[in-house]
Amino acid sequence: MSTKFKQLILKGRFAEAKSFLKHLSFEELDGELTDIAFTCPSMSVYTFMVSLLIEDEKIEFHEIAFELLVNPLCHIEGAYHAALYHARRCIALADQQELAGYLSYLLFLHEVPDKVIDGEEALAAARKIIELDSDNKVAKEFLADKIR
């Protein structure tokens, strides 16, 4: 992607940056924003995602926002707690086939140093994941660790 796209986002010129979106898939957008956030860890990248969500709430946008907050922007105070909002929206918007994957976000947020999700909610999420996908390794490992 061009440095122009990056500069527009970092300068908060989101309307102009959105003109680049017509050429990007969700996966490409995710990759571009992640790259920008890792090289220039700025809340502008996350705010750009929020501006997209305000215009058109899509599960894919929440997924990208979650990933930005738990990966390149995780060092920013409150990032994991903000990611919880996007995890919950993914869960609310998901169909049955996608639900187990998004519930695993809660297990992740239980394991981070901030312990955003308490043990009881994480356990309930793990059980729901197993109910939906009995072969889910993440949930199985989580439950096995909790039983020990």
Secondary structure, 3 states (H helix, E strand, C coil): CCHHHHHHHHCCCHHHHHHHHHHCCHHHHHHHHHHHHHHCCCHHHHHHHHHHHHHCCCHHHHHHHHHHHHCCCCCCCCHHHHHHHHHHHHHHHCCHHHHHHHHHHHHHHHHCCCCCCCHHHHHHHHHHHHHHCCCCHHHHHHHHHHHC
